[in-house]
Amino acid sequence: MNETTLHKTAAACAEGLPGAQLEHPFGDDWEVFKVRGKVFMLMTEVPGRPVVILKADPDEAQALREQYSHITPGYHMNKKHWITLESGAGVDKELVGEFVTESYRLVVAHLPKAERPVDPHTYGNGGRAAR
């Protein structure tokens, strides 16, 4: 996946998630996607390279950083709970979609039940229980 496709793919996925909203609280250089006021994805450029910053399960985040050279700790975020994704080998549309959806589900799971736009345990995984 090339650099321009990374942001387009991530944004398209995020825009299709129930209750997702795009905001620019840090200026035009940052695209921040929220659900019910809680951030689940940020997009910006870090020295000219497009990056997508996503929430991740801490154990899974560590494993992802070990498996993919294009995944690093969350830029300007809690390094344990967030990852930064760059374009590169092994990063395709399906992978980006999975990471965006998982980040969204993690945030939705921490919302009060009455505020959840979807069931985070079944949404986006074909009805299977969350891992």
N, CA, C and O atoms as a Tinker XYZ file with bonds, in Angstrom:
   524  protein
     1  N      0.847000   -1.175000    0.000000    73     2
     2  CA     0.000000    0.000000    0.000000    64     1     3
     3  C      0.889000    1.234000    0.000000    63     2     4     5
     4  O      1.848000    1.323000    0.767000    81     3
     5  N      0.560000    2.188000   -0.873000    73     3     6
     6  CA     1.370000    3.401000   -0.896000    64     5     7
     7  C      0.868000    4.402000    0.146000    63     6     8     9
     8  O     -0.174000    4.198000    0.770000    81     7
     9  N      1.621000    5.476000    0.319000    73     7    10
    10  CA     1.349000    6.407000    1.409000    64     9    11
    11  C      0.006000    7.118000    1.277000    63    10    12    13
    12  O     -0.693000    7.297000    2.275000    81    11
    13  N     -0.370000    7.528000    0.054000    73    11    14
    14  CA    -1.638000    8.240000   -0.088000    64    13    15
    15  C     -2.822000    7.300000    0.133000    63    14    16    17
    16  O     -3.867000    7.729000    0.623000    81    15
    17  N     -2.672000    6.049000   -0.216000    73    15    18
    18  CA    -3.750000    5.082000   -0.038000    64    17    19
    19  C     -3.992000    4.790000    1.436000    63    18    20    21
    20  O     -5.127000    4.513000    1.824000    81    19
    21  N     -2.963000    4.844000    2.260000    73    19    22
    22  CA    -3.108000    4.546000    3.684000    64    21    23
    23  C     -4.167000    5.438000    4.325000    63    22    24    25
    24  O     -5.105000    4.934000    4.944000    81    23
    25  N     -4.031000    6.751000    4.185000    73    23    26
    26  CA    -4.995000    7.666000    4.792000    64    25    27
    27  C     -6.380000    7.506000    4.181000    63    26    28    29
    28  O     -7.379000    7.525000    4.899000    81    27
    29  N     -6.450000    7.348000    2.864000    73    27    30
    30  CA    -7.753000    7.195000    2.199000    64    29    31
    31  C     -8.456000    5.929000    2.673000    63    30    32    33
    32  O     -9.658000    5.952000    2.935000    81    31
    33  N     -7.730000    4.842000    2.785000    73    31    34
    34  CA    -8.304000    3.568000    3.219000    64    33    35
    35  C     -8.780000    3.652000    4.665000    63    34    36    37
    36  O     -9.893000    3.233000    4.983000    81    35
    37  N     -7.939000    4.190000    5.536000    73    35    38
    38  CA    -8.300000    4.305000    6.954000    64    37    39
    39  C     -9.506000    5.225000    7.133000    63    38    40    41
    40  O    -10.416000    4.909000    7.900000    81    39
    41  N     -9.520000    6.354000    6.438000    73    39    42
    42  CA   -10.632000    7.300000    6.555000    64    41    43
    43  C    -11.927000    6.679000    6.041000    63    42    44    45
    44  O    -12.975000    6.832000    6.669000    81    43
    45  N    -11.868000    5.990000    4.922000    73    43    46
    46  CA   -13.069000    5.357000    4.360000    64    45    47
    47  C    -13.644000    4.329000    5.331000    63    46    48    49
    48  O    -14.860000    4.239000    5.499000    81    47
    49  N    -12.777000    3.567000    5.960000    73    47    50
    50  CA   -13.228000    2.579000    6.937000    64    49    51
    51  C    -13.854000    3.278000    8.138000    63    50    52    53
    52  O    -14.945000    2.904000    8.568000    81    51
    53  N    -13.186000    4.279000    8.680000    73    51    54
    54  CA   -13.675000    4.985000    9.868000    64    53    55
    55  C    -15.010000    5.675000    9.590000    63    54    56    57
    56  O    -15.904000    5.664000   10.436000    81    55
    57  N    -15.145000    6.275000    8.408000    73    55    58
    58  CA   -16.371000    6.989000    8.072000    64    57    59
    59  C    -17.572000    6.048000    8.000000    63    58    60    61
    60  O    -18.709000    6.484000    8.175000    81    59
    61  N    -17.330000    4.765000    7.744000    73    59    62
    62  CA   -18.408000    3.799000    7.645000    64    61    63
    63  C    -18.820000    3.183000    8.978000    63    62    64    65
    64  O    -19.749000    2.376000    9.019000    81    63
    65  N    -18.158000    3.542000   10.051000    73    63    66
    66  CA   -18.466000    2.968000   11.357000    64    65    67
    67  C    -19.609000    3.741000   12.028000    63    66    68    69
    68  O    -19.614000    4.972000   12.002000    81    67
    69  N    -20.565000    3.043000   12.622000    73    67    70
    70  CA   -21.721000    3.697000   13.246000    64    69    71
    71  C    -21.309000    4.710000   14.317000    63    70    72    73
    72  O    -20.558000    4.389000   15.237000    81    71
    73  N    -21.811000    5.927000   14.180000    73    71    74
    74  CA   -21.556000    6.962000   15.174000    64    73    75
    75  C    -20.208000    7.650000   15.057000    63    74    76    77
    76  O    -19.899000    8.522000   15.868000    81    75
    77  N    -19.398000    7.286000   14.076000    73    75    78
    78  CA   -18.066000    7.892000   13.930000    64    77    79
    79  C    -18.178000    9.313000   13.395000    63    78    80    81
    80  O    -18.994000    9.602000   12.520000    81    79
    81  N    -17.349000   10.187000   13.935000    73    79    82
    82  CA   -17.326000   11.572000   13.497000    64    81    83
    83  C    -15.888000   12.031000   13.316000    63    82    84    85
    84  O    -15.003000   11.682000   14.097000    81    83
    85  N    -15.673000   12.822000   12.267000    73    83    86
    86  CA   -14.363000   13.406000   11.994000    64    85    87
    87  C    -14.299000   14.808000   12.577000    63    86    88    89
    88  O    -15.201000   15.621000   12.374000    81    87
    89  N    -13.224000   15.080000   13.302000    73    87    90
    90  CA   -13.006000   16.408000   13.866000    64    89    91
    91  C    -11.572000   16.838000   13.593000    63    90    92    93
    92  O    -10.726000   16.016000   13.241000    81    91
    93  N    -11.304000   18.127000   13.756000    73    91    94
    94  CA    -9.953000   18.676000   13.585000    64    93    95
    95  C     -9.592000   19.528000   14.805000    63    94    96    97
    96  O     -9.346000   20.726000   14.659000    81    95
    97  N     -9.555000   18.933000   16.013000    73    95    98
    98  CA    -9.293000   19.725000   17.219000    64    97    99
    99  C     -7.862000   20.243000   17.326000    63    98   100   101
   100  O     -7.598000   21.167000   18.095000    81    99
   101  N     -6.941000   19.663000   16.569000    73    99   102
   102  CA    -5.536000   20.074000   16.644000    64   101   103
   103  C     -5.093000   20.807000   15.392000    63   102   104   105
   104  O     -3.894000   20.968000   15.167000    81   103
   105  N     -6.038000   21.257000   14.568000    73   103   106
   106  CA    -5.711000   21.961000   13.334000    64   105   107
   107  C     -5.888000   21.051000   12.124000    63   106   108   109
   108  O     -6.179000   19.863000   12.257000    81   107
   109  N     -5.706000   21.635000   10.945000    73   107   110
   110  CA    -5.948000   20.925000    9.686000    64   109   111
   111  C     -4.987000   19.767000    9.438000    63   110   112   113
   112  O     -5.277000   18.891000    8.623000    81   111
   113  N     -3.850000   19.750000   10.126000    73   111   114
   114  CA    -2.862000   18.687000    9.907000    64   113   115
   115  C     -3.228000   17.376000   10.596000    63   114   116   117
   116  O     -2.599000   16.347000   10.348000    81   115
   117  N     -4.226000   17.408000   11.446000    73   115   118
   118  CA    -4.645000   16.212000   12.187000    64   117   119
   119  C     -6.107000   15.916000   11.905000    63   118   120   121
   120  O     -6.965000   16.784000   12.072000    81   119
   121  N     -6.394000   14.687000   11.477000    73   119   122
   122  CA    -7.766000   14.229000   11.345000    64   121   123
   123  C     -8.019000   13.284000   12.511000    63   122   124   125
   124  O     -7.314000   12.290000   12.681000    81   123
   125  N     -9.027000   13.602000   13.310000    73   123   126
   126  CA    -9.310000   12.843000   14.519000    64   125   127
   127  C    -10.721000   12.249000   14.406000    63   126   128   129
   128  O    -11.707000   12.976000   14.284000    81   127
   129  N    -10.792000   10.929000   14.451000    73   127   130
   130  CA   -12.078000   10.245000   14.385000    64   129   131
   131  C    -12.486000    9.830000   15.787000    63   130   132   133
   132  O    -11.707000    9.239000   16.535000    81   131
   133  N    -13.744000   10.159000   16.126000    73   131   134
   134  CA   -14.270000    9.863000   17.452000    64   133   135
   135  C    -15.590000    9.125000   17.338000    63   134   136   137
   136  O    -16.299000    9.225000   16.337000    81   135
   137  N    -15.900000    8.382000   18.391000    73   135   138
   138  CA   -17.226000    7.789000   18.551000    64   137   139
   139  C    -17.724000    8.224000   19.920000    63   138   140   141
   140  O    -17.070000    7.974000   20.933000    81   139
   141  N    -18.887000    8.877000   19.949000    73   139   142
   142  CA   -19.472000    9.395000   21.192000    64   141   143
   143  C    -18.461000   10.236000   21.979000    63   142   144   145
   144  O    -18.401000   10.167000   23.207000    81   143
   145  N    -17.668000   11.030000   21.251000    73   143   146
   146  CA   -16.718000   11.946000   21.877000    64   145   147
   147  C    -15.386000   11.341000   22.271000    63   146   148   149
   148  O    -14.528000   12.047000   22.802000    81   147
   149  N    -15.187000   10.049000   22.025000    73   147   150
   150  CA   -13.942000    9.367000   22.396000    64   149   151
   151  C    -13.127000    9.055000   21.131000    63   150   152   153
   152  O    -13.663000    8.533000   20.154000    81   151
   153  N    -11.853000    9.375000   21.162000    73   151   154
   154  CA   -10.964000    9.173000   20.016000    64   153   155
   155  C    -10.693000    7.692000   19.786000    63   154   156   157
   156  O    -10.380000    6.956000   20.722000    81   155
   157  N    -10.817000    7.257000   18.518000    73   155   158
   158  CA   -10.401000    5.902000   18.163000    64   157   159
   159  C     -9.371000    5.884000   17.037000    63   158   160   161
   160  O     -8.739000    4.854000   16.801000    81   159
   161  N     -9.188000    7.017000   16.332000    73   159   162
   162  CA    -8.177000    7.058000   15.273000    64   161   163
   163  C     -7.742000    8.494000   15.020000    63   162   164   165
   164  O     -8.552000    9.421000   15.010000    81   163
   165  N     -6.431000    8.649000   14.816000    73   163   166
   166  CA    -5.873000    9.937000   14.433000    64   165   167
   167  C     -5.038000    9.731000   13.175000    63   166   168   169
   168  O     -4.394000    8.694000   13.011000    81   167
   169  N     -5.052000   10.719000   12.291000    73   167   170
   170  CA    -4.213000   10.654000   11.092000    64   169   171
   171  C     -3.473000   11.973000   10.940000    63   170   172   173
   172  O     -4.045000   13.048000   11.124000    81   171
   173  N     -2.200000   11.874000   10.603000    73   171   174
   174  CA    -1.377000   13.055000   10.368000    64   173   175
   175  C     -0.172000   12.623000    9.543000    63   174   176   177
   176  O     -0.106000   11.492000    9.060000    81   175
   177  N      0.779000   13.540000    9.389000    73   175   178
   178  CA     2.051000   13.189000    8.754000    64   177   179
   179  C      3.163000   13.464000    9.750000    63   178   180   181
   180  O      3.198000   14.506000   10.403000    81   179
   181  N      4.060000   12.511000    9.847000    73   179   182
   182  CA     5.219000   12.636000   10.723000    64   181   183
   183  C      6.420000   12.716000    9.793000    63   182   184   185
   184  O      6.658000   11.796000    9.011000    81   183
   185  N      7.184000   13.815000    9.869000    73   183   186
   186  CA     8.174000   14.193000    8.862000    64   185   187
   187  C      7.883000   13.683000    7.449000    63   186   188   189
   188  O      8.659000   12.919000    6.876000    81   187
   189  N      6.728000   14.131000    6.896000    73   187   190
   190  CA     6.393000   13.831000    5.518000    64   189   191
   191  C      5.835000   12.445000    5.254000    63   190   192   193
   192  O      5.519000   12.119000    4.110000    81   191
   193  N      5.708000   11.625000    6.283000    73   191   194
   194  CA     5.167000   10.268000    6.101000    64   193   195
   195  C      3.771000   10.195000    6.722000    63   194   196   197
   196  O      3.608000   10.483000    7.908000    81   195
   197  N      2.763000    9.812000    5.931000    73   195   198
   198  CA     1.428000    9.650000    6.501000    64   197   199
   199  C      1.423000    8.521000    7.532000    63   198   200   201
   200  O      1.994000    7.455000    7.304000    81   199
   201  N      0.777000    8.769000    8.656000    73   199   202
   202  CA     0.629000    7.748000    9.688000    64   201   203
   203  C     -0.811000    7.720000   10.174000    63   202   204   205
   204  O     -1.532000    8.715000   10.104000    81   203
   205  N     -1.213000    6.552000   10.670000    73   203   206
   206  CA    -2.521000    6.360000   11.276000    64   205   207
   207  C     -2.253000    5.853000   12.688000    63   206   208   209
   208  O     -1.524000    4.878000   12.875000    81   207
   209  N     -2.841000    6.513000   13.677000    73   207   210
   210  CA    -2.625000    6.165000   15.075000    64   209   211
   211  C     -3.922000    5.556000   15.604000    63   210   212   213
   212  O     -4.989000    6.166000   15.531000    81   211
   213  N     -3.807000    4.344000   16.136000    73   211   214
   214  CA    -4.983000    3.562000   16.520000    64   213   215
   215  C     -4.844000    2.966000   17.917000    63   214   216   217
   216  O     -3.740000    2.670000   18.373000    81   215
   217  N     -5.970000    2.799000   18.582000    73   215   218
   218  CA    -5.987000    2.126000   19.879000    64   217   219
   219  C     -5.806000    0.626000   19.635000    63   218   220   221
   220  O     -6.303000    0.092000   18.644000    81   219
   221  N     -5.103000   -0.045000   20.530000    73   219   222
   222  CA    -4.885000   -1.488000   20.407000    64   221   223
   223  C     -4.794000   -2.105000   21.797000    63   222   224   225
   224  O     -4.363000   -1.457000   22.751000    81   223
   225  N     -5.198000   -3.346000   21.896000    73   223   226
   226  CA    -5.033000   -4.099000   23.138000    64   225   227
   227  C     -3.535000   -4.139000   23.441000    63   226   228   229
   228  O     -2.747000   -4.431000   22.542000    81   227
   229  N     -3.113000   -3.855000   24.686000    73   227   230
   230  CA    -1.682000   -3.786000   24.986000    64   229   231
   231  C     -0.884000   -5.033000   24.585000    63   230   232   233
   232  O      0.204000   -4.903000   24.024000    81   231
   233  N     -1.395000   -6.221000   24.856000    73   231   234
   234  CA    -0.665000   -7.439000   24.480000    64   233   235
   235  C     -0.600000   -7.590000   22.963000    63   234   236   237
   236  O      0.428000   -7.981000   22.408000    81   235
   237  N     -1.705000   -7.276000   22.308000    73   235   238
   238  CA    -1.737000   -7.378000   20.852000    64   237   239
   239  C     -0.838000   -6.317000   20.213000    63   238   240   241
   240  O     -0.182000   -6.577000   19.204000    81   239
   241  N     -0.811000   -5.134000   20.801000    73   239   242
   242  CA     0.027000   -4.056000   20.269000    64   241   243
   243  C      1.495000   -4.466000   20.273000    63   242   244   245
   244  O      2.217000   -4.224000   19.306000    81   243
   245  N      1.925000   -5.078000   21.347000    73   243   246
   246  CA     3.312000   -5.536000   21.435000    64   245   247
   247  C      3.604000   -6.571000   20.358000    63   246   248   249
   248  O      4.634000   -6.501000   19.687000    81   247
   249  N      2.704000   -7.524000   20.192000    73   247   250
   250  CA     2.888000   -8.565000   19.177000    64   249   251
   251  C      2.897000   -7.963000   17.776000    63   250   252   253
   252  O      3.672000   -8.398000   16.925000    81   251
   253  N      2.053000   -6.978000   17.525000    73   251   254
   254  CA     1.995000   -6.337000   16.208000    64   253   255
   255  C      3.296000   -5.601000   15.906000    63   254   256   257
   256  O      3.798000   -5.645000   14.783000    81   255
   257  N      3.836000   -4.922000   16.918000    73   255   258
   258  CA     5.106000   -4.201000   16.718000    64   257   259
   259  C      6.242000   -5.170000   16.409000    63   258   260   261
   260  O      7.163000   -4.838000   15.662000    81   259
   261  N      6.176000   -6.362000   16.984000    73   259   262
   262  CA     7.208000   -7.364000   16.708000    64   261   263
   263  C      7.022000   -7.996000   15.329000    63   262   264   265
   264  O      7.999000   -8.372000   14.681000    81   263
   265  N      5.772000   -8.113000   14.880000    73   263   266
   266  CA     5.474000   -8.772000   13.609000    64   265   267
   267  C      5.650000   -7.852000   12.406000    63   266   268   269
   268  O      6.095000   -8.302000   11.351000    81   267
   269  N      5.308000   -6.570000   12.546000    73   267   270
   270  CA     5.336000   -5.637000   11.420000    64   269   271
   271  C      6.327000   -4.503000   11.670000    63   270   272   273
   272  O      6.269000   -3.840000   12.706000    81   271
   273  N      7.220000   -4.286000   10.735000    73   271   274
   274  CA     8.181000   -3.187000   10.878000    64   273   275
   275  C      7.506000   -1.828000   10.699000    63   274   276   277
   276  O      8.070000   -0.803000   11.084000    81   275
   277  N      6.309000   -1.810000   10.120000    73   275   278
   278  CA     5.599000   -0.559000    9.873000    64   277   279
   279  C      4.622000   -0.202000   10.995000    63   278   280   281
   280  O      3.811000    0.713000   10.851000    81   279
   281  N      4.705000   -0.924000   12.102000    73   279   282
   282  CA     3.891000   -0.609000   13.279000    64   281   283
   283  C      4.830000   -0.271000   14.426000    63   282   284   285
   284  O      5.714000   -1.049000   14.784000    81   283
   285  N      4.614000    0.914000   14.993000    73   283   286
   286  CA     5.455000    1.409000   16.076000    64   285   287
   287  C      4.541000    1.882000   17.213000    63   286   288   289
   288  O      3.326000    1.957000   17.032000    81   287
   289  N      5.107000    2.199000   18.377000    73   287   290
   290  CA     4.276000    2.714000   19.467000    64   289   291
   291  C      3.524000    3.983000   19.040000    63   290   292   293
   292  O      3.978000    4.712000   18.158000    81   291
   293  N      2.387000    4.236000   19.664000    73   291   294
   294  CA     1.541000    5.366000   19.304000    64   293   295
   295  C      2.250000    6.704000   19.392000    63   294   296   297
   296  O      2.778000    7.070000   20.442000    81   295
   297  N      2.261000    7.430000   18.290000    73   295   298
   298  CA     2.884000    8.753000   18.202000    64   297   299
   299  C      2.097000    9.738000   19.064000    63   298   300   301
   300  O      0.897000    9.913000   18.855000    81   299
   301  N      2.751000   10.381000   20.026000    73   299   302
   302  CA     2.136000   11.350000   20.941000    64   301   303
   303  C      0.981000   10.768000   21.750000    63   302   304   305
   304  O      0.116000   11.509000   22.215000    81   303
   305  N      0.962000    9.428000   21.922000    73   303   306
   306  CA    -0.114000    8.773000   22.667000    64   305   307
   307  C      0.512000    7.808000   23.672000    63   306   308   309
   308  O      1.728000    7.621000   23.686000    81   307
   309  N     -0.314000    7.206000   24.500000    73   307   310
   310  CA     0.147000    6.190000   25.440000    64   309   311
   311  C      0.741000    5.039000   24.633000    63   310   312   313
   312  O      0.033000    4.407000   23.850000    81   311
   313  N      2.008000    4.765000   24.810000    73   311   314
   314  CA     2.720000    3.769000   23.984000    64   313   315
   315  C      2.235000    2.345000   24.221000    63   314   316   317
   316  O      2.458000    1.465000   23.389000    81   315
   317  N      1.576000    2.118000   25.347000    73   315   318
   318  CA     1.098000    0.776000   25.659000    64   317   319
   319  C     -0.239000    0.487000   24.974000    63   318   320   321
   320  O     -0.499000   -0.647000   24.572000    81   319
   321  N     -1.076000    1.500000   24.843000    73   319   322
   322  CA    -2.440000    1.310000   24.349000    64   321   323
   323  C     -2.681000    1.796000   22.926000    63   322   324   325
   324  O     -3.780000    1.625000   22.398000    81   323
   325  N     -1.683000    2.392000   22.299000    73   323   326
   326  CA    -1.846000    2.937000   20.947000    64   325   327
   327  C     -0.693000    2.490000   20.057000    63   326   328   329
   328  O      0.435000    2.306000   20.514000    81   327
   329  N     -1.007000    2.320000   18.768000    73   327   330
   330  CA     0.016000    1.981000   17.773000    64   329   331
   331  C     -0.006000    3.021000   16.661000    63   330   332   333
   332  O     -1.020000    3.677000   16.420000    81   331
   333  N      1.115000    3.156000   16.000000    73   331   334
   334  CA     1.221000    4.003000   14.814000    64   333   335
   335  C      1.474000    3.082000   13.637000    63   334   336   337
   336  O      2.377000    2.245000   13.662000    81   335
   337  N      0.659000    3.251000   12.604000    73   335   338
   338  CA     0.744000    2.433000   11.402000    64   337   339
   339  C      1.213000    3.291000   10.242000    63   338   340   341
   340  O      0.678000    4.372000    9.997000    81   339
   341  N      2.230000    2.794000    9.523000    73   339   342
   342  CA     2.714000    3.449000    8.308000    64   341   343
   343  C      2.487000    2.503000    7.146000    63   342   344   345
   344  O      2.276000    1.305000    7.336000    81   343
   345  N      2.532000    3.050000    5.940000    73   343   346
   346  CA     2.398000    2.191000    4.768000    64   345   347
   347  C      3.698000    1.420000    4.558000    63   346   348   349
   348  O      4.769000    1.854000    4.982000    81   347
   349  N      3.584000    0.273000    3.898000    73   347   350
   350  CA     4.767000   -0.527000    3.623000    64   349   351
   351  C      4.394000   -1.970000    3.348000    63   350   352   353
   352  O      3.218000   -2.320000    3.257000    81   351
   353  N      5.410000   -2.794000    3.220000    73   351   354
   354  CA     5.211000   -4.211000    2.915000    64   353   355
   355  C      4.344000   -4.869000    3.986000    63   354   356   357
   356  O      4.578000   -4.693000    5.181000    81   355
   357  N      3.351000   -5.622000    3.548000    73   355   358
   358  CA     2.476000   -6.334000    4.464000    64   357   359
   359  C      1.294000   -5.519000    4.954000    63   358   360   361
   360  O      0.394000   -6.055000    5.601000    81   359
   361  N      1.287000   -4.233000    4.654000    73   359   362
   362  CA     0.177000   -3.372000    5.066000    64   361   363
   363  C     -0.744000   -3.209000    3.862000    63   362   364   365
   364  O     -0.416000   -2.510000    2.904000    81   363
   365  N     -1.911000   -3.872000    3.925000    73   363   366
   366  CA    -2.852000   -3.792000    2.815000    64   365   367
   367  C     -4.199000   -3.268000    3.323000    63   366   368   369
   368  O     -4.363000   -3.012000    4.516000    81   367
   369  N     -5.161000   -3.113000    2.406000    73   367   370
   370  CA    -6.463000   -2.543000    2.767000    64   369   371
   371  C     -7.166000   -3.361000    3.840000    63   370   372   373
   372  O     -7.782000   -2.799000    4.745000    81   371
   373  N     -7.079000   -4.679000    3.747000    73   371   374
   374  CA    -7.747000   -5.532000    4.730000    64   373   375
   375  C     -7.158000   -5.323000    6.127000    63   374   376   377
   376  O     -7.891000   -5.220000    7.111000    81   375
   377  N     -5.832000   -5.262000    6.199000    73   375   378
   378  CA    -5.164000   -5.065000    7.484000    64   377   379
   379  C     -5.541000   -3.711000    8.089000    63   378   380   381
   380  O     -5.853000   -3.624000    9.277000    81   379
   381  N     -5.512000   -2.672000    7.281000    73   379   382
   382  CA    -5.884000   -1.337000    7.765000    64   381   383
   383  C     -7.325000   -1.357000    8.274000    63   382   384   385
   384  O     -7.615000   -0.831000    9.348000    81   383
   385  N     -8.221000   -1.963000    7.505000    73   383   386
   386  CA    -9.619000   -2.061000    7.918000    64   385   387
   387  C     -9.787000   -2.799000    9.232000    63   386   388   389
   388  O    -10.577000   -2.390000   10.083000    81   387
   389  N     -9.046000   -3.888000    9.399000    73   387   390
   390  CA    -9.116000   -4.650000   10.646000    64   389   391
   391  C     -8.649000   -3.812000   11.830000    63   390   392   393
   392  O     -9.282000   -3.817000   12.885000    81   391
   393  N     -7.531000   -3.086000   11.655000    73   391   394
   394  CA    -6.988000   -2.293000   12.751000    64   393   395
   395  C     -7.924000   -1.141000   13.113000    63   394   396   397
   396  O     -8.121000   -0.857000   14.295000    81   395
   397  N     -8.505000   -0.470000   12.107000    73   395   398
   398  CA    -9.424000    0.641000   12.376000    64   397   399
   399  C    -10.659000    0.121000   13.110000    63   398   400   401
   400  O    -11.098000    0.720000   14.092000    81   399
   401  N    -11.216000   -0.987000   12.636000    73   399   402
   402  CA   -12.411000   -1.556000   13.267000    64   401   403
   403  C    -12.114000   -2.011000   14.694000    63   402   404   405
   404  O    -12.928000   -1.796000   15.593000    81   403
   405  N    -10.970000   -2.629000   14.907000    73   403   406
   406  CA   -10.608000   -3.081000   16.251000    64   405   407
   407  C    -10.416000   -1.895000   17.194000    63   406   408   409
   408  O    -10.832000   -1.960000   18.350000    81   407
   409  N     -9.798000   -0.819000   16.724000    73   407   410
   410  CA    -9.619000    0.372000   17.545000    64   409   411
   411  C    -10.984000    0.934000   17.946000    63   410   412   413
   412  O    -11.204000    1.280000   19.107000    81   411
   413  N    -11.879000    1.019000   16.994000    73   411   414
   414  CA   -13.246000    1.479000   17.231000    64   413   415
   415  C    -13.943000    0.599000   18.275000    63   414   416   417
   416  O    -14.552000    1.105000   19.217000    81   415
   417  N    -13.847000   -0.706000   18.098000    73   415   418
   418  CA   -14.488000   -1.636000   19.038000    64   417   419
   419  C    -13.940000   -1.487000   20.449000    63   418   420   421
   420  O    -14.698000   -1.542000   21.417000    81   419
   421  N    -12.634000   -1.299000   20.577000    73   419   422
   422  CA   -12.030000   -1.124000   21.908000    64   421   423
   423  C    -12.578000    0.124000   22.596000    63   422   424   425
   424  O    -12.840000    0.105000   23.799000    81   423
   425  N    -12.750000    1.199000   21.846000    73   423   426
   426  CA   -13.282000    2.433000   22.421000    64   425   427
   427  C    -14.762000    2.266000   22.764000    63   426   428   429
   428  O    -15.194000    2.668000   23.845000    81   427
   429  N    -15.533000    1.684000   21.864000    73   427   430
   430  CA   -16.962000    1.470000   22.112000    64   429   431
   431  C    -17.173000    0.595000   23.354000    63   430   432   433
   432  O    -18.109000    0.825000   24.120000    81   431
   433  N    -16.318000   -0.392000   23.554000    73   431   434
   434  CA   -16.454000   -1.304000   24.691000    64   433   435
   435  C    -16.352000   -0.575000   26.036000    63   434   436   437
   436  O    -16.869000   -1.059000   27.043000    81   435
   437  N    -15.689000    0.584000   26.052000    73   435   438
   438  CA   -15.533000    1.336000   27.300000    64   437   439
   439  C    -16.594000    2.421000   27.475000    63   438   440   441
   440  O    -16.580000    3.143000   28.472000    81   439
   441  N    -17.506000    2.543000   26.522000    73   439   442
   442  CA   -18.605000    3.489000   26.659000    64   441   443
   443  C    -19.699000    2.872000   27.535000    63   442   444   445
   444  O    -19.821000    1.648000   27.598000    81   443
   445  N    -20.484000    3.698000   28.202000    73   443   446
   446  CA   -21.637000    3.148000   28.923000    64   445   447
   447  C    -22.534000    2.407000   27.918000    63   446   448   449
   448  O    -22.686000    2.851000   26.780000    81   447
   449  N    -23.115000    1.303000   28.330000    73   447   450
   450  CA   -23.910000    0.479000   27.409000    64   449   451
   451  C    -24.965000    1.282000   26.658000    63   450   452   453
   452  O    -25.197000    1.045000   25.472000    81   451
   453  N    -25.600000    2.220000   27.330000    73   451   454
   454  CA   -26.661000    3.007000   26.694000    64   453   455
   455  C    -26.126000    3.902000   25.571000    63   454   456   457
   456  O    -26.894000    4.322000   24.704000    81   455
   457  N    -24.828000    4.199000   25.574000    73   455   458
   458  CA   -24.239000    5.082000   24.560000    64   457   459
   459  C    -23.584000    4.330000   23.413000    63   458   460   461
   460  O    -23.169000    4.950000   22.434000    81   459
   461  N    -23.483000    3.021000   23.509000    73   459   462
   462  CA   -22.797000    2.246000   22.478000    64   461   463
   463  C    -23.637000    2.172000   21.198000    63   462   464   465
   464  O    -24.790000    1.741000   21.236000    81   463
   465  N    -23.056000    2.594000   20.060000    73   463   466
   466  CA   -23.806000    2.508000   18.808000    64   465   467
   467  C    -23.897000    1.071000   18.287000    63   466   468   469
   468  O    -24.755000    0.771000   17.457000    81   467
   469  N    -23.027000    0.189000   18.761000    73   467   470
   470  CA   -23.011000   -1.221000   18.352000    64   469   471
   471  C    -22.566000   -2.073000   19.534000    63   470   472   473
   472  O    -22.055000   -1.546000   20.522000    81   471
   473  N    -22.755000   -3.374000   19.438000    73   471   474
   474  CA   -22.224000   -4.297000   20.433000    64   473   475
   475  C    -20.757000   -4.536000   20.077000    63   474   476   477
   476  O    -20.475000   -5.143000   19.044000    81   475
   477  N    -19.817000   -4.075000   20.901000    73   475   478
   478  CA   -18.411000   -4.192000   20.547000    64   477   479
   479  C    -17.893000   -5.632000   20.508000    63   478   480   481
   480  O    -16.831000   -5.898000   19.945000    81   479
   481  N    -18.640000   -6.552000   21.103000    73   479   482
   482  CA   -18.182000   -7.937000   21.143000    64   481   483
   483  C    -18.516000   -8.691000   19.868000    63   482   484   485
   484  O    -17.920000   -9.729000   19.584000    81   483
   485  N    -19.465000   -8.174000   19.100000    73   483   486
   486  CA   -19.849000   -8.871000   17.867000    64   485   487
   487  C    -19.659000   -8.020000   16.619000    63   486   488   489
   488  O    -19.559000   -8.568000   15.521000    81   487
   489  N    -19.608000   -6.701000   16.754000    73   487   490
   490  CA   -19.523000   -5.831000   15.582000    64   489   491
   491  C    -18.211000   -6.034000   14.822000    63   490   492   493
   492  O    -17.135000   -6.065000   15.419000    81   491
   493  N    -18.315000   -6.169000   13.519000    73   491   494
   494  CA   -17.143000   -6.185000   12.650000    64   493   495
   495  C    -16.352000   -7.476000   12.634000    63   494   496   497
   496  O    -15.289000   -7.530000   12.016000    81   495
   497  N    -16.832000   -8.518000   13.294000    73   495   498
   498  CA   -16.083000   -9.771000   13.252000    64   497   499
   499  C    -16.987000  -10.932000   12.868000    63   498   500   501
   500  O    -16.766000  -12.074000   13.270000    81   499
   501  N    -18.008000  -10.618000   12.083000    73   499   502
   502  CA   -18.889000  -11.678000   11.576000    64   501   503
   503  C    -19.680000  -12.376000   12.672000    63   502   504   505
   504  O    -20.091000  -13.524000   12.509000    81   503
   505  N    -19.896000  -11.680000   13.798000    73   503   506
   506  CA   -20.683000  -12.265000   14.874000    64   505   507
   507  C    -19.885000  -13.113000   15.852000    63   506   508   509
   508  O    -20.435000  -13.602000   16.839000    81   507
   509  N    -18.589000  -13.294000   15.591000    73   507   510
   510  CA   -17.761000  -14.075000   16.518000    64   509   511
   511  C    -17.510000  -13.228000   17.767000    63   510   512   513
   512  O    -17.490000  -11.999000   17.706000    81   511
   513  N    -17.325000  -13.886000   18.859000    73   511   514
   514  CA   -17.001000  -13.168000   20.103000    64   513   515
   515  C    -15.629000  -12.535000   19.957000    63   514   516   517
   516  O    -14.786000  -13.031000   19.210000    81   515
   517  N    -15.410000  -11.458000   20.658000    73   515   518
   518  CA   -14.111000  -10.766000   20.598000    64   517   519
   519  C    -13.000000  -11.697000   21.082000    63   518   520   521
   520  O    -13.198000  -12.555000   21.942000    81   519
   521  N    -11.830000  -11.487000   20.493000    73   519   522
   522  CA   -10.680000  -12.330000   20.843000    64   521   523
   523  C    -10.222000  -12.073000   22.241000    63   522   524
   524  O     -9.264000  -12.695000   22.701000    81   523
